[in-house]
Amino acid sequence: MTNGERAAFVAAYSRLVAEVWADAAAERALAENPRDLLAEYGLTVPEHVHIAVVRDANDAQPDLDTQVTAWENAGQLGTFTLYVPATGPIGEAELEEDELDRVVGGLDASCACCCPCCSTT
């Protein structure tokens, strides 16, 4: 697989995962007919290749190297394993009191804006 082919695959795979995370219809399509869903993203799987979908609620970040390897080897192995991490519940982490104070006070260091309203001078 060339760098360009890898980049195209990763882009298509990433769009697919994001759509499954965001859209219940895409998630249903993943469960009911993953071959058609993959094709919608330009990822054509030959008919002789079985598609196994793996969902893992404990891993919210896809392992791209594993997914690329699965894509590369699918024709030879006769199976393509499509890893689509499930998203877990959002907002379960608790903030420490000083973290909460910074967020409420507008002093969160993770603020990425450049407007003067964030400066404390």
N, C-alpha and C positions, 0 to 999 in steps of 0.2 A: 504494500500500500504506500503510495507516494504521500508526501506531506500535504499536498493539495487534496487528495482523496480522503486522508484522515481528517483534515479540517472540515471538509464538506460533510463527512459522516458525523463528526462531533457536533456540528451546527444543527444538522437535522435531528439527531438524537436529543440534543438539548431542547430544541423546540417541542419535540414530542413529549418529553418529560414535563416541561412547563405546562403544556396544554392538558395533560392528564391530571396534573396537580390542580389546575384552575377550572377545569370543565368536567362536570359529571358525565356528560355525553361522551367525551373522549375516554374517560375512565371505563365506562360501559363498553365502548368499542374495543378497548384494550382487552377486556375480559372475554368479549364475545367473538371478536375477529381481529386479532392482532396483526395478521398479514395485511388486511385492508388498511388498518390504521398506519402501519409502517409505510405502505405504498403512498398514502396521502402526504408523507413527508419525504418522498423520493427514495425511500429505502425498500427496494424490491427484493423480496426473498423468493428464491426459486421454489416451485411447487413441491419438489422432492424433499425440501428442507423443513423439518418440524420446528415450530416456534414454541419455546418454553418461556413463559413470563414468570419472573421472580420479583415479588414485592417484599420489601423488608422495612417494617415500621421502625426498626432501631437504627437505620442508616439513612439520614436525610440528604446525604451527599452522594451522588452517583460516582462510582469509581470508573473513570473514563478509560483507563488502560485496560481494565478487565472487559469493558464493553467493546472496545475496539478489537481486542483479541478474539472475543466471541464472534464478532462480525466477520473478521478475516478468516476464521476457521470453520464457519458454518457450512460452507459447501463441502469441505472434506469430511466433516464430522456428521453431516446430515441433520444437525440440530443447531438452531440459533437460540441462544439464551439471551432474552431481553430483560435486562435489569432495570426496573422502574421503582426507585425507592418511594415508599409511601411517606407522606408528610405526617408528622406527629402533631399533637395538639400544640397550639401556639399560646405562649403567655403563662406557662406553668412555673417559670423561674421567678424566684423572688429577688428583688433588689435589696442590697444592703442600704441602711439608712443614709449613708453619705452619697451613694449612687442616686438614690431617690431625690435627695436634696439638690444635686447637680442638675438632674433632669427637670425638676419642677422649677428651679431657679434659672433655667436656661443656660447653664454653664456646662453642659455635657460636652466632654472633649471630643466626642464622635461627631459633633455637628460639622457638616461639610459645606455649609453656606459661607459666602464671603461678604454678606451684607453687613453694614455698620451696626445693625441692630443687635448683633451678637457680641460686639466688642464691649469690654467692660471699662474702657478708658474714659 
